[in-house]
Amino acid sequence: MSLPSPNLDDRTFDQLESEARSLIPRSFPAWTDHNLSDPGVTLMELFAFLAEAAIYQINRVPERSLGRFAELVGVTPATGEPIEATLRRALEALETRHRAVTEDEWERLAKQAAPTAIARAKAIVEVAGAPNVFPDEQTVRVVIVPNQPGNPAPTPSSALRQQVFLFLNARRLITTRVSVVAPIYTPMSVAVVVVRDFGSRLDAATVQQKVEQSVRDFLSPLSGGVDGKGWEFGRPVFRSELYQIIEGISGVDHVRELLLNGDPTRREALLATSTSLVRLVSNTVTVVDK
């Protein structure tokens, strides 16, 4: 749905003339003849007419000017192309990111380098200031996660990293250095004892499979996390969230015991660095009836 075009000024000739006439007693008290035969009233009506014509032009921009506006962003109107199509191409050109400055722009461009091969990207901008040197030198580390479904620890190849580096290097600022690296994975083990729901028709083997799959999906680098878009870089694994995920599964009554990295009392498992992801190395589920 397109936004409605604003009406910058909607005053008419009669409104302008009436407004000007109302100012006469206050600004020119000696002017008492307000009849149409008065030269001053004639000039006032002439100015009201010119103002109305100017207002009409304010709300209307000629196609020639619109075409010039499009050329300012490098879009040249094609022969016979409707001006609406030209402006649409100009807006698309404005939305295209050609330079990487912010972390978000680095991540967007990294995925553009290989849209089908890269699932996620994380940029870390580090600014190194030096005395009497301006501007400060920026070093950007871009972590890329390849699209490798089924792999608990997706790792980019050297060729893919080089491809992304060349793409980003051509779009960096002159004072910025960039490196493309693989993610660091923190090993994680989860052992769960769940009590099966007697009211469910699911057998123990099915419940076990559902719990194992739910834990894998939740901690997945590609499709895990709270939003299902991949485990957040550097985010700890909280026991309470695992409880919530597991006890929400059909066929599970409750969790009797949960060991996070072998510890039955650990509230959270920290990741190695702020850019680490989870690699699930052990996922043991035991189902009991009571």
C-alpha positions as CSV (number, residue, x, y, z in Angstrom):
1,M,0.0,0.0,0.0
2,S,1.5,3.3,-1.1
3,L,1.5,6.4,1.2
4,P,-1.0,9.1,0.3
5,S,0.5,12.2,-1.2
6,P,0.4,15.1,1.3
7,N,-1.5,18.3,0.3
8,L,1.1,20.9,1.1
9,D,-1.4,23.8,1.0
10,D,-5.1,23.7,0.2
11,R,-6.1,27.3,0.6
12,T,-8.3,28.7,-2.2
13,F,-8.5,32.2,-3.8
14,D,-11.5,33.1,-1.6
15,Q,-9.7,32.1,1.6
16,L,-6.5,34.0,0.7
17,E,-8.5,37.1,-0.3
18,S,-10.6,36.9,2.9
19,E,-7.5,36.4,5.1
20,A,-5.8,39.5,3.5
21,R,-8.9,41.6,3.8
22,S,-9.1,40.8,7.6
23,L,-5.6,42.1,8.1
24,I,-6.4,45.6,6.7
25,P,-8.0,47.1,9.8
26,R,-5.1,46.0,12.1
27,S,-2.2,46.8,9.7
28,F,-3.6,49.8,7.8
29,P,-6.4,51.5,9.9
30,A,-6.4,54.5,7.6
31,W,-7.5,52.2,4.7
32,T,-11.3,52.3,4.9
33,D,-12.4,51.8,1.4
34,H,-12.6,48.0,0.9
35,N,-14.8,48.1,-2.2
36,L,-13.8,46.3,-5.4
37,S,-13.2,49.7,-7.1
38,D,-10.4,50.5,-4.7
39,P,-6.9,50.0,-6.4
40,G,-5.6,48.4,-3.2
41,V,-8.3,45.8,-3.2
42,T,-7.6,45.1,-6.9
43,L,-3.9,44.5,-6.1
44,M,-4.8,42.3,-3.1
45,E,-7.0,40.1,-5.3
46,L,-4.2,39.9,-7.9
47,F,-1.8,38.7,-5.2
48,A,-4.4,36.2,-4.0
49,F,-4.7,34.8,-7.6
50,L,-0.9,34.5,-7.9
51,A,-0.6,32.8,-4.5
52,E,-3.3,30.3,-5.5
53,A,-1.5,29.5,-8.7
54,A,1.8,29.0,-6.7
55,I,0.0,26.7,-4.3
56,Y,-1.3,24.6,-7.2
57,Q,2.2,24.2,-8.5
58,I,3.6,23.2,-5.0
59,N,1.5,20.0,-5.0
60,R,2.5,19.1,-8.6
61,V,6.0,18.2,-9.7
62,P,6.5,17.9,-13.5
63,E,7.8,14.6,-14.9
64,R,10.9,16.3,-16.1
65,S,11.9,17.2,-12.6
66,L,11.1,13.7,-11.3
67,G,13.4,12.3,-14.0
68,R,16.2,14.7,-12.8
69,F,15.6,13.4,-9.3
70,A,16.1,9.8,-10.5
71,E,19.3,10.8,-12.3
72,L,20.8,12.0,-9.0
73,V,21.0,8.4,-7.8
74,G,22.3,7.1,-11.1
75,V,19.0,6.0,-12.7
76,T,18.4,7.3,-16.2
77,P,14.8,7.2,-17.5
78,A,14.5,4.8,-20.5
79,T,12.8,5.9,-23.7
80,G,9.1,5.5,-23.3
81,E,9.4,4.3,-19.7
82,P,6.6,5.6,-17.4
83,I,7.9,7.9,-14.7
84,E,6.5,5.7,-12.0
85,A,8.7,2.8,-13.2
86,T,11.7,5.1,-13.2
87,L,11.0,6.3,-9.7
88,R,10.6,2.7,-8.6
89,R,14.0,1.8,-9.9
90,A,15.5,4.9,-8.2
91,L,14.0,3.8,-4.9
92,E,15.5,0.3,-5.3
93,A,18.9,1.9,-6.1
94,L,18.7,3.9,-2.9
95,E,17.9,0.8,-0.8
96,T,20.9,-1.1,-2.3
97,R,23.9,-1.3,0.0
98,H,27.1,-0.5,-1.9
99,R,29.4,0.2,1.0
100,A,29.9,-1.6,4.3
101,V,30.1,0.8,7.3
102,T,27.9,-0.5,10.1
103,E,27.9,-4.0,11.5
104,D,24.4,-4.6,9.9
105,E,25.7,-3.5,6.5
106,W,28.7,-5.9,6.8
107,E,26.4,-8.8,7.6
108,R,24.0,-8.0,4.8
109,L,26.8,-7.7,2.2
110,A,28.5,-10.9,3.5
111,K,25.3,-12.9,2.7
112,Q,25.0,-11.2,-0.6
113,A,28.4,-12.5,-1.6
114,A,27.0,-16.0,-1.7
115,P,23.2,-15.9,-1.0
116,T,22.6,-19.7,-1.3
117,A,25.9,-20.8,0.4
118,I,25.8,-18.5,3.5
119,A,23.0,-18.9,6.1
120,R,24.2,-16.3,8.6
121,A,26.9,-13.7,9.2
122,K,28.1,-11.8,12.3
123,A,30.3,-8.8,12.0
124,I,32.5,-7.4,14.8
125,V,33.9,-3.9,14.3
126,E,37.0,-3.0,16.2
127,V,38.4,0.5,16.2
128,A,42.1,1.0,16.8
129,G,43.0,4.6,17.5
130,A,46.5,5.8,17.1
131,P,48.0,9.2,18.2
132,N,48.1,11.9,15.6
133,V,46.3,9.6,13.1
134,F,42.9,10.4,11.6
135,P,40.6,8.7,10.9
136,D,40.9,5.7,13.3
137,E,41.7,2.4,11.7
138,Q,38.9,-0.1,11.7
139,T,39.3,-3.9,11.7
140,V,36.2,-5.9,10.9
141,R,35.9,-9.7,11.6
142,V,33.1,-11.2,9.7
143,V,32.0,-14.7,10.9
144,I,30.1,-16.6,8.3
145,V,28.0,-19.7,8.9
146,P,27.5,-21.8,5.7
147,N,24.2,-23.3,4.8
148,Q,24.8,-26.9,5.7
149,P,21.6,-28.5,7.1
150,G,22.2,-31.6,9.2
151,N,25.7,-30.5,10.2
152,P,25.8,-29.7,13.9
153,A,28.8,-27.4,13.3
154,P,28.6,-25.8,9.9
155,T,32.1,-24.6,8.8
156,P,32.9,-22.6,5.7
157,S,35.5,-23.8,3.2
158,S,38.6,-21.7,2.4
159,A,37.1,-21.0,-1.1
160,L,33.9,-19.7,0.4
161,R,35.8,-17.5,2.8
162,Q,38.0,-16.1,0.0
163,Q,34.9,-15.4,-2.1
164,V,33.3,-13.4,0.7
165,F,36.5,-11.6,1.5
166,L,37.0,-10.4,-2.1
167,F,33.3,-9.2,-2.2
168,L,33.6,-7.3,1.0
169,N,37.1,-6.0,0.3
170,A,35.8,-4.1,-2.8
171,R,33.1,-2.5,-0.6
172,R,35.0,-1.5,2.5
173,L,36.1,2.0,3.5
174,I,39.7,2.8,2.7
175,T,40.7,2.8,6.4
176,T,39.0,-0.5,7.2
177,R,40.6,-3.9,7.2
178,V,38.5,-7.0,6.9
179,S,38.9,-10.7,7.7
180,V,36.4,-13.5,7.1
181,V,36.6,-16.3,9.6
182,A,34.7,-19.5,10.5
183,P,32.6,-19.6,13.7
184,I,34.0,-20.9,17.0
185,Y,31.8,-23.7,18.5
186,T,31.5,-24.4,22.2
187,P,30.9,-28.1,22.9
188,M,27.7,-28.8,24.8
189,S,26.1,-31.9,26.3
190,V,22.6,-32.3,27.5
191,A,21.3,-35.3,29.4
192,V,17.6,-35.4,30.3
193,V,15.3,-37.8,32.2
194,V,11.6,-37.1,31.4
195,V,8.5,-38.6,32.8
196,R,6.0,-39.8,30.1
197,D,2.5,-38.4,30.2
198,F,0.1,-41.3,30.9
199,G,-2.7,-39.5,29.1
200,S,-0.7,-39.5,25.9
201,R,-0.9,-42.3,23.4
202,L,2.8,-41.9,22.4
203,D,5.1,-44.7,23.4
204,A,8.4,-44.1,25.2
205,A,10.5,-44.4,22.0
206,T,8.5,-41.8,20.2
207,V,8.7,-39.4,23.1
208,Q,12.5,-39.9,23.3
209,Q,12.8,-39.1,19.6
210,K,10.7,-35.9,19.9
211,V,12.7,-34.7,22.9
212,E,16.1,-35.4,21.2
213,Q,14.9,-33.6,18.1
214,S,13.6,-30.6,20.0
215,V,16.9,-30.1,21.9
216,R,18.8,-30.4,18.6
217,D,16.5,-27.9,16.9
218,F,16.7,-25.4,19.8
219,L,20.5,-25.4,19.9
220,S,21.0,-25.5,16.1
221,P,23.4,-22.9,14.6
222,L,21.0,-22.6,11.6
223,S,17.5,-22.9,12.9
224,G,17.8,-22.7,16.7
225,G,17.3,-20.0,19.2
226,V,14.2,-18.3,20.5
227,D,13.3,-16.9,17.0
228,G,14.2,-20.0,15.1
229,K,16.8,-18.2,13.0
230,G,19.8,-19.8,14.5
231,W,21.4,-19.8,18.0
232,E,22.4,-16.2,18.9
233,F,26.2,-15.7,18.8
234,G,27.7,-15.8,22.2
235,R,24.3,-16.4,24.0
236,P,24.5,-18.8,27.0
237,V,22.3,-21.9,27.2
238,F,19.9,-21.5,30.0
239,R,18.5,-24.5,31.9
240,S,15.1,-22.8,32.3
241,E,14.7,-22.5,28.5
242,L,15.5,-26.2,28.0
243,Y,12.9,-27.1,30.7
244,Q,10.3,-25.0,28.8
245,I,11.1,-26.5,25.5
246,I,11.0,-30.1,26.7
247,E,8.0,-29.9,28.9
248,G,6.0,-28.3,26.1
249,I,6.4,-31.5,24.0
250,S,3.4,-33.7,23.6
251,G,3.8,-36.9,25.5
252,V,6.0,-35.3,28.2
253,D,4.6,-34.9,31.7
254,H,7.6,-33.2,33.3
255,V,11.4,-33.2,33.4
256,R,12.7,-35.2,36.3
257,E,16.4,-34.4,35.8
258,L,18.5,-32.3,33.4
259,L,22.3,-32.3,33.3
260,L,23.9,-29.4,31.4
261,N,27.5,-30.3,30.6
262,G,27.2,-33.1,33.2
263,D,26.1,-30.8,36.0
264,P,22.5,-31.3,37.4
265,T,22.5,-27.8,39.1
266,R,24.1,-25.6,36.5
267,R,21.7,-22.7,35.7
268,E,23.5,-21.7,32.5
269,A,26.3,-22.8,30.2
270,L,28.5,-20.0,28.9
271,L,29.9,-20.0,25.5
272,A,33.6,-19.6,24.8
273,T,33.5,-16.1,23.2
274,S,30.9,-13.5,22.2
275,T,30.9,-14.9,18.7
276,S,30.6,-18.6,19.6
277,L,27.8,-21.0,18.7
278,V,26.7,-24.2,20.2
279,R,27.9,-27.6,19.0
280,L,25.8,-30.3,20.6
281,V,28.2,-33.3,21.1
282,S,25.9,-35.3,23.4
283,N,22.1,-35.4,23.6
284,T,20.9,-38.2,25.8
285,V,17.2,-38.6,26.6
286,T,15.8,-41.2,29.0
287,V,12.0,-41.7,29.3
288,V,10.4,-43.2,32.4
289,D,6.8,-43.8,33.3
290,K,7.0,-42.6,36.9
